[in-house]
Amino acid sequence: MRRLKQRESFAAVIGAVVVTMVIHWSNARTVSAADGKSASISETASTAKSDDRMKASVKDCHDGDTCRVVTETGHMWMNVRLAGIDAPERANRHNKSKGQPMGDAAREFVNDQVAGKTVDLEQVDLDAYNRPVVVIWNGPKNVNMTIVEEGMAEAYRGPVKRIDQDAYVKAEARAKAAAKGIWRLPASERQSPAEYRKQIRANRKN
């Protein structure tokens, strides 16, 4: 008799679990939409996205166009490349380069703008090293654009996705006309970061 009662009790528990699972499955399957039609929760979640930006905290920036961030939601650490800009290169012990004039100044400027702050990242591409290429937004301010406007980087001339490259080129022209940042340097000391990297690669082959 005792075993029979135990079996009945066990069956009751199993039945309750099954009912709970059915109810949960039913609720997850269908939700009421504004137009009265049913829609799956996954579909609702995927279309409810308001924008393409992600909150992140900036830990520090290695140079004028590369920063290390940690995501607010997943606490994932990663390096990001700033879209639309090309900052002066810093000294690099790996390729034994001495760096460009104002390479350190560009790094300091970017760190003053974003290091230790919570910002919004808008990913627009991946670079050759699989780093996310992003626009950093500090509130309404496009930090990438600010860097170019203040003459701490050139506008990037390579292929770009999902940004208005012409706006960065115009920002560079304004900084150049005002002799800001790198544009204060004598012409003999100015070199495009892209040309500088090309020269370093050529020297390594020789």
Order of alpha helices (4+ residues) and beta strands (2+ residues): alpha-beta-beta-alpha-beta-beta-beta-beta-alpha-beta-beta-beta-alpha-beta-alpha-alpha
